[in-house]
Amino acid sequence: MKKHEYFTVQGKPFFSIGGQVHNSSGYAIGAENGEAYERDAERSFESLRALGANTAAIPVCWDAFEPEEGKFNFGYVKRIIDRCREHNLHAILLWFGSWKNGQMEYTPVWVKKDRKRFVRARLADGQETTALSPFYEANREQDKKAFCRLMECIREYDGQTGTVLAVQVENEPGMYAASIRDFSEKGTEAFQGMVPAAVIDAVRGDAGEAGDAWRENGRKENGSWAEVFGRFGAELCMAWATAEYINDIALAGKQIYDIFMYVNVWMDRNSEHGWSIAGLDYPSGGAVSKVLPVWLAACTGLDAVCPDIYEQEPDCIRRTQELYDWEGRPFYVPESGLTNVNASMMFEAVGKHRAIGYHVFGTESCLDENGKLKEGAEGIMHSFAMLRQAKPLLENCMAGGKVFPLVQNVGQDAFRLKFGEWLCRVSYAGAAAEYAGWVAMDCRHGKDLAGINRVPMSLEEEKARGLLFQTGEKEFYLVGHKVRLYWQKMDRTDGSISPNMLNIQHQAHNMELLCLEEGHFEGGEFVTDRVRSGDEARHGIWAQYDCGVVHFILGD
């Protein structure tokens, strides 16, 4: 088995721009018949089409796949794949097995009923929870059997076609109940047992909470979880057990069909907000930031551990992206919100952290009662359009190409980039916030730039954003929205300033370009759709979401 660095189709990199349908839409999409199910399934695909996704993330529910023990509904999975093919979409299948958001809601009825065989996690007072315990072999083995049959189905039905890009192993796992740890018999036994050496090795160099707990408790090389980690031992014990459980399932599945596999995370808001208590604020045992080193040490069979990002604070999102951009592991966001904040921040994920894909959650919610895209979701649609246009460039970046994110903050009118002797002024307010003159675009985009030039003052507003790809010393490709670039060569060494820098109009008019054109990619090759010059070129290199890809080469 190999570690997958990105999604592939027929062996080639594939940048996934996707939407995850609502949880129980998986039942409808995989259903054999039923008018209501048909309507629900069609709405799911209508929403994906409205957003401009190239990938559908769809749950495969254990209770629908194995309604009776040992009897598998392979047609259910095949129908999900068929529907994605019919709509010209790739698929990421989400295994809702032992866990879904820290609960066992999608386990079959026969698993839920047999509490003696399939043991639940318990609270300190002995009360059973609605979460399976990660410490019991029967739970793991039953999930593993079903997962392996799922992987056989995908391999046999899709192995040569490649509709399915990846499989998510469980969903936001852990125990979401009023306890940090599982007080079942085997859960307590594990908690009182010796900490594995691999855990201590994982936290030894960690600068976060796990490493701090180990150092504060005397840097012990052996002992129980409480002895080695103090108060933090209970959560680390749950994290190790949950990670090992999932890793075992993933390894077994990869033996059958070696495809990209990952787990997603119900976040702890980076341990920087509120109480951040496991079991209360997020499922205990999940791969939250404070236990991430332990998870990564355990999960040799998973290709990625991925954050679900629903924050509304840009700095919190930036911190999340930094924490989960782990060296040696690909970065992918499987769930995120249908918000304008997220519409902007996905460009930092892609441009700064080289995300291999970016998905939003609950796509059906982006449509109104008439099936039209809601205004609040237009920012996501605009962002997806830009990412889709830049897909060949993004796939090239997976092999090391240069890309720079352009993301406007609230109240920001511009910033600058430096490329050797060249300075690039990235304007989010036309020529400049104070410039009152006419700034041309083209006949398709009109001359009234009042809304485009205005600097946004709230997080709810759609902000300027884009990606700048450098393919040569002076050659670039740009996708963007409400973005305008100005370039000047800063090569004077005598302390003087070029007269052109004293006037905004002259800055743009005296920027020589050897090439400025809009286009798109076909088979990896750039195709010119429009050439810009004159009025359309002398007010900076501008981009809107519907411009396609802007290609330009700077002159001397």
N, C-alpha and C positions, 0 to 999 in steps of 0.2 A: 504493500500500500504506500502511496505517495501522499505528501502534503500538497493540497491544492492551493495555489496562490490567488486564483481568481476563478470566476465562472467560465465555462467553455461550452462551445457548440461545435461538434465535430472536430474537437482538438484545438479550436481557435478561441482566443479571448472574447468574452461577451460582456459588455457593460449592461447591467440590469437596471432598467428604469421601471419601477413597478408599484403596484398597489396591492395591499392585502385586503381581501373581502372580509366582511363581518364574520364572527366566529362560526355561527351556524349556517352560513351560506354554503359551507362545504357539503352539507346534507342535500341542499337543493341542486347544486351543480352536479353532484354525482348520482342524483336520483334517476330511476329508470323511467318513471312517468309521473303524472300528476300536474294538473293545470296550474295550481298555486306554486308548486316548485318550479315549473317552467318559467313563470313570470318572475319569480325571485332570481333565478339563475340569469335570465336575460338582463335584469336590472344590474346585476353584478358586472356583466360584460359591457353594458352601456356605460357604466361609470368609469371603467378602465379605459374605454375608448375615448370618453370625454376628457379625461386627464392626459391622454397621450402615452399611456404605459406600453411597454413592450413585454412585460412579464406580469403574470397573475400569481399571487401567493394565496394558496387555497388550503384550508385545513383538510386533513384526512383523519376522520374521527374514528377512534378505536371501536366504539360501540356500533358504528355503521359498517366497519370493515370486518369485524368478527362478532356478529350478533349472538351466535352460539359458540361455545368453546370448540375450537378446532374446525369450524365451518366459516370459510372466508369468502367475502363478497368481492371477488376480483373485478367484477363488472363495474362496481362503484368507483374504483380507482381508474379503470380504463375510460369510463365516461367523463371523469374530470379531465383526463389527458386529451380525450377526443374534443371536448368543448374548447379547450385552449387552442388546439390545432385549428378548429373551425374558425376561431376568431383571430388567427394568425398571431398568437401569443405564446411565449415560452411560459413555463410553470416552475414555481418553487412549491413543493408539497410540504405542509406543516403537519408533523406527526403529533396529534393530540392523544397521547397515550396515558402514562401514569400521571402526568401533570399537565394542567392548563391553568395558568395564573395561580399556582400554589394550591390547587385543588385537584380532585379526581373526577370532575364532572363528566368527562368524555370516556371514562372506562365503561365497559359493557355492564349490563345489569347483573350478569352472573358473577362478575368480579365484585360489584358493590354488595351483593347479597351474602357472599361467602366470607364473612369477617374473620372466621377462624383460619382459613387458608390464606387469605390476602389481608394481612395485618395492617391496621391503620396506625398512624402516628397518634400518640396520646399526650394529653396535658399532664401537668404535675399532679392533679387530683385524680388521675386515672381515666378521665373522660376521653372517649375516642373522637378523633377529628374527621373531617371529610377530606383527608389527604393520606395517601398510602405512605407507609414508612419506607425510607430508603435502606433500612437495615435488614430487611427480610428477603432471603433469596427467592422465595416463591413469587414475590411481587416482580422482581427484576426478570426472572426467567420467563414469566408469562408475557410480560411486555416484549422481551427480546424475541420470543417465538413469533409474535404477531408482527413485529417490526421486520424481522427477516423475511416473512412471507410477503410483506409490502415491498421490500427491496427486490425480491424475486419477480414480483409482478411488474415493477418498473423496468427492470433489466430486460425481461422477455418482451414487454410490449413497446418499450421506448428506447432500448439500448442502442439501436442502430439509427434512430431518428434524432434523439437529443432534444425533445421538447422540454423535458424536465432538467432544469439546471442544477438543482440542489434539493436537499431534504433537511428540514429543521427537525432535530431530535428533541421531542417534548416542546413545551411552550411555557416560558417563564416559570421554571421549576422551583421547587422548594415547598416549605410548609407554611401556608398562610393561616395561622391560628394563633391564639393568644399564648404563645410560648416561643422562646428562642430555640429550644431543643425538643427533640422527641423523647418523651418519658416512657416509651414502651420498654419491654424487658430488654430487647436487644439494643435499643437505642441507648438505654442507661449503661448497659454493659460496654458498649463502644465508647461512651463518654468517659467512663472510669478506666478504660484501657489505655495502653501506651500510644502516644502520638507517633505515627509513622515517620521514619527518618526523612522521607521525601518531602513531608510537610515542613519540617524544620529547615531543610535545604532551600525550600521555596521562599521562606520568609527571611532568611538570613540577611540578604541584602536589600530587603524591601524597606522603602522609606515611608510607607503608609502605616495604617493602623495595625495590621498583622505584625509587621516588623517591630513596631513600637511595643506592642504587647509582649512579644518574645523578649525583647531587651529589658523591658521594665520588670519582668519576672525572673531575671537572673541569667538569661541566655542558656537555659537548660538544654542539654542534648537528649534528654529522655525524661519521661514522666507522663502523668495523665494530662488530658487536655486542660483541666483547671490548673494543674501544677505548672505546666509550661506556659500557658497563655492567660492565666487568671480569669477575669470576668469575660474575656473575649473567647475563651476556649469553647464554650457551648456552640457559638455560631460557626467557628472554624470546623468543629467536629461535624456539624450538619453540612457544611459546604463540601468537605472532603467526601463524605458518604454520598451526597447527591451527585457530585461530579464523577465519582467512580462508577456509580450506578449507570449514569448516562453514557459515560465513556465505554463501558462494557457493551451496551446496546449498540452504540455507534460502530465499534470495532467488529462486532458480529455482522452488522449490516454491510460494512465495507468489504468484508470477505466475500459477500455475495455480489455486490455491485459497488465499485469504488467511485463514488460520485461525491461532490462537495457536500459536506455535512457541517452543521453548526448548531449552536444553541443560542436562544435569545434571553435577555435579562430584563426583569422588572427592576428598574433602577432604585438606588437608595439616595438619589439626588446628590451623588458624590460625597455622601456623609457630611454635607455642609449646610443642610437645612433641617429645621425641626429637631425632633428627638432622634430620628434615624435608628429606630429600634427594630431588629429583626422580628418577624412574626406579627408586628403591629403596622409598621410602615411599608413593609415589603416581605415577600416569602423568605423565611429563614432557610439558608442552604443555597439560595440562588447566587449567581456569579456577580454580586454587587462589587463596587469598587474596592471596598475594604478587604474582601476575601479573594480578589481576582488572581493574585499570585498562586494561591493554593489551587484554584480551579484550573489554571493553565498548566500547572504541574501534573494534575491528575488526568487531564483530557488529551492524551496522546492521539486518540482516534478522531478527535474533532478538528476541523480545519480552522474554525473561528469561534470566538465567543463575542456575541454582538449585542450592543445596547439598544434598547427600545427608547427612543427619545421623544418625550412629550413636553419638555420644558418650554417655558415662554420667556425665559431670561437668556439672552445671547451668551453672556459670559458663562453661565452654567452649562450651556450646550457645548461651548468651546472646551470647557474643562472635561466634559464627558468624552468628547472626541479625542482629546489628548490621552486620557486614561486608557481608552480601549484601542488606541493605535499602538498596539503592542509589537515590538520588534519580532519579526519572524512569523507573524500572524496577519492575514489580510483583514482590512477594516471594511465592515459592511453594516449598514443600518437597515434592519428588517422591518421596523415599525417606527412611524413618526406621525406627527399631527398635521392636519389639513389647515395650516395657519400660514400667514405671511412671514412670521419669524422663521418657520421651518423652510419656507420657500427660499429664503436667503441663506440660511445656515447650511443647506445641503451643498452650496458651492464651496464653503470652507471644507466640508468633509471630502469633497471630490478633489479640490485644488490643493489643499494643504496636506490632507491625510491619505490621499490616493484611494479613496473608497472605491471598491469594485462594483458597488451597486447602491441604490438608495430607494427605499420603499416608504409609502405612506399607508396608514391604516384606515379601515372602514370606508372604502371607496364609495359605497352606495350612498353614504351620507353627503357626498358632494353634489348630488342631484336634487332638484326641487321636485314638487309633485307632478310637474309636467315633463320631467326627464331632462331638464336643462341644467347646465352647470351653474351652481350657486356662485354669486359674486365673491363670497369669501374664499372660494376654492380656485379662483382665477389665477392667483399668484403661483399656486402649485402647478397648474396647467402651463403657465408661461415658463416656469423653471424646467418642467419636463420637456417642453418643446426645445429649449436651448440644449439640454443634455442629450436629447435624441439627435439633434443636428450635429453635435460634437462627438457622437458615439465613436467613430473611427479614430478621432484624436485621443479620446479617453482610453481606448483600447491600446493605442500606441504608448500612452503614458504608463501602462502596466509594465512595459518593458523599459521604462526609464526616461520617457520624453519629458520635456519641461512644460509645466503648467503653473499659472499664477491665478489665485482666486481674487475676484474683485467683488467685495461685499460692503455695501454702504451701511453705516451705523446711523441710528437716530440722530438727527441734527448735523450730519456730516455732508459737506458739499463736494469734497475732493480728497484725494491723497496721491502719493507719487510712488513710482517704481524706478529703480535704477538698473540700467543694462550697460555696463561698461561706461563709455563716454556719453551715453544717451540717458536723458531723463524723460520719463513718461508721466505726464500729469493726467490722472484719471479723474474726470469731472462727472459728478452726478447731478449737476445743475446747469446743463447747457454749456455755454462758454464759461460762465462763472455765475455765482449766485447774484452778484451785483450787476451783471451785464444785462442791459435792457434792449439791446439791438436785436435785429432779426437774425436767427441762426438756422440756416437751411438744413432740411433733411431730404425728403423727396416728395413727389406728388402723392405717393401712397400713404405717407405718414403726416402730411399736412404741415401747415406753418404755425399753428397755434400750439406752442410748447409750454403754455402756462402750467399745466399739470405735470409735465415731464420735468420742468426746471425747478419746481418747488421742492424744497428740502423737507422730507417727512419728519414729523416731530412726535410720533407715537409708534409703538411696536406693532399696532394693528394695521398700519399702513403698509402697502407694498413698496419695497425699497429697490434701489438700483442694485444690480448684481451681474456677474458674468465670469467668464474664464478666458484668460489670455494664454495662448499656446505659442511657444517659441520653437521654431523648427530650423532656424538658421541665424546667423549673426544679426541680420536685419530683416528676417522674414518671420511673420506672425500670422496666426489665425485667431479670430475673436468671435465669441458668442456672448451676447449680453442684452440687458434690458435697462433703458434709461442711462446708458453708459456712453461717454464720449472721451476719446483719447487725443492728447496733444503731445508731440514729441519735439525735443530740442537737443542738439548736440552741445554738451558743455565741455568744450575743448580749449577755452581761453586760460592761459596761465599768467597773464599780466595783471589780473585783478579787475579787468574791465568786464562790463556786461553788454551783451549784444543788444543793440537798439530794438530789435524785434521783441525782446522780452518786456519792453516797457508798455506795450499795447496788446491787449488780448486779441484784437483783430489781426494784428501783424504776426502774432505767434502762430496762428492757424494758417494764414495766407502764405507764410514763408516756410512752411513745413513741406519739404520736397518728398514726393512719393513716386516710386518707380512703378508701383502697381497698387490699385485699390479696387476690389471687386467683391461682389456677393456671390455665393454659390452653395453647392451641396456636394456630398460625397456619394459616389457610385462605385461599388466594388473596391473601395479604399482609395479611389482617385478623386481629386477635387474637380468639379465641373462648374464652370462660370455661368451664372444666371444673369447677372447685371454688372456692368462696369460703371464705376463712379468717377466723376471728374467735375471740374467747375464748381457750381454752387453746392453740389452734393459732397464735395471733398474738401472745400477750403474752410470749413468750419469745424474741423476735427474729424476723427474717425469714429463715427457713431454707430450704435447698434441698438436695435429693438428685438424683442423676442422672436418676431416673425420675419427677420431679415435673413434667416439662414446663417451661414458661416461667412464672416467677413475676412477676406484674405488681403494682406498688404505687405509691401516691401518698402522699407525706408530708403530714401536717397541719401547722398552725402551732404 
